[in-house]
Amino acid sequence: MVIPSVLPERPTEAIPFETGWPVRLADTDGDQRLRLDGVARYLQDIGFEHLEVVEGGDTHRAWVVRRTVIDVLEPISFGERVDLRRWCSGLSTRWCNMRVQVRGSRGGLVETEGFLIHFGAESGMPARMSDRFMAPLQAGTTEHRLRWKAALTDPLPDADQPGVLTRPFPLRATDIDMFDHVNNAVYLSAVEEILADHADLKSGPHRTVIEYLKPVRSGDDLRLIGRRTGSVLDLWFAVGEEARAVARVAAR
């Protein structure tokens, strides 16, 4: 299985990086539930905080998210304080899996894992992490030959197929980052847009997986293409006839 049904626990040898903050109103929906895009921003924030304290963090500032897994086990709500723990669950020399646990002060629990690729700041290409930077990552996992394998491989469906919905998703200037890419958290806001019509999927424990295939840039005509099958909602981010990202939300 590409993604285990239960994300790996923290090994006793690993010392996670820890931080926390209150859940703000802007990160929650109409039911005061912490949204998926809010979780994605939390993952970005703890990642950059972690780089501030880890050895070699100053020379490893450029990362691309290839996949994010978000398991909402107990919903986190507005007003809770969240404690976040971050550790490595597998790596190779150019990429790694980073686990982040988000635990709310009133019992909320979200478990996440992200596949991150390290890029050279000057080359703009995947680059080897330094031995000094990798040392604490390696200490907490026995997986040192991590390989990429896509979990979401269904092709982009035809828009006229039964049960397939298509919706435009106009991009805003605030969606674009310094590389002229749509920020990865924005994709999760699009997932929330479609998920709003499938309240049963988020009423209990659920898993969201998103894999980023090619960047979406400013000026792209982005469409969301969705398909519900039982307790699974699939969503493609299409520019023309090409899928740039794909997501799946499934009840657990």
Helices and strands as residue ranges (DSSP letters): E 17-22, G 25-27, H 36-53, G 57-59, E 63-74, E 81-91, E 95-104, E 109-118, H 131-139, E 164-168, G 173-175, H 184-195, H 199-202, E 206-212, E 222-229, E 232-239, E 242-251
